[in-house]
């Protein structure tokens, strides 16, 4: 598996992360097979969150891998906190309590990466900084980042937080690519010109923050997948054409499209199907041409000014 550096750190991570959000919907043997497939392909980066299955996904994962110190050292574990029922919470107290719960469920003494999950309108940067300092000093978290945050929100945190914020999880797929397409439409009056994220793509590139695209196969906000969907005939025809050229699946091409971007993103899978996961991971070895990348973008209904 090809690797990249996570943000400005020296941590080498696989270019594709394996998301564990839905493993509470499959059986224990299926979870074991899924994780085994990832490890067999060198994809040892597993993404969690304390809200996935209300914590059950982290417990299921730890049990499935038979977590111990030897198993743990062969994995990179990332989790997220900050979402509570009816609110977001980046208070020092909640961050610390959340991490303790995550570590207990994962049966580990430390997280490699902790992300703050969705911006909290009531955030106090000094409280986040105090929590991060304590977690780092106690050896409970090695690296830190955010999720779904725009540049000014990150800058606000950096006012107090002294640790580098290495990653930012953001929704991105071929059909949800405003992060990219707004850059074509500067000073235009069309809808694509609307800046919905404060220029987060260029910001992350400027500051060496690794973007981790989530829902790489979804259109809309969890409306469904675009692959093999009759709503997207031109897109699927183009993706299938390119997939046939490379001798891979359409799943592989959808991930390869994200990896082709020079921002050096690390897409997060969400599948619970071992074969589909394997197809996602094969994208690390596919390098689309510029012509292919743009052809896919346009086939999704995007236009160039």
Helices and strands as residue ranges (DSSP letters): E 3-5, E 12-14, E 16-19, G 23-25, H 28-40, E 45-47, G 52-55, H 56-65, H 69-73, E 76-81, E 83-84, E 87-88, H 92-106, E 111-117, H 125-137, E 141-147, H 151-158, E 165-171, H 178-181, G 182-184, G 191-193, H 200-206, E 210-214, E 218-219, E 224-225, G 230-232, H 233-246, H 250-259, E 267-269, H 274-282, G 283-285, H 290-299
